[in-house]
């Protein structure tokens, strides 16, 4: 049985492909904008992903949080760096962020065992 991270990646890729090939120019343009925003620029990709994680914590989007944690692992972020970004999200978002913090922490534990 695939792990949570692999299952998330597979489902995200499959559904994004279906959505993108559905023909909506608006959706295609938004996806392109999102991709462009996280490319290397003045800020390194890892920094942008840390910012995305903090924002996703505040917005309480579990899919977004999972995505950014996985991307940060790919970018070589340390657990301490990821935790600091999550701390910012918690401070800005307040106690309502705690359940999302728990799930993100569990994902970090799972990634360390791979």
Long-range contacts (C-beta under 8 A, 24 or more apart in sequence): 3-110, 3-114, 4-66, 4-107, 4-110, 5-66, 5-70, 5-107, 5-110, 5-111, 5-114, 8-63, 8-66, 8-67, 8-70, 9-70, 12-63, 12-67, 38-71, 45-75, 46-72, 46-75, 46-76, 46-77, 46-81, 49-75, 49-77, 50-77, 50-81, 50-82, 50-84, 50-85, 51-85, 53-82, 53-85, 53-86, 53-89, 53-104, 54-85, 54-86, 54-88, 54-89, 54-92, 55-89, 56-89, 57-85, 57-86, 57-88, 57-89, 57-90, 57-92, 57-93, 57-97, 57-100, 57-101, 57-104, 58-89, 58-92, 58-93, 58-97, 59-93, 60-93, 60-96, 60-97, 60-100, 62-100, 62-103, 65-100, 65-103, 65-104, 66-103, 66-104, 66-107, 69-104, 69-107, 69-108, 69-111, 70-107, 70-111, 73-111, 79-108, 79-112, 82-108, 83-108
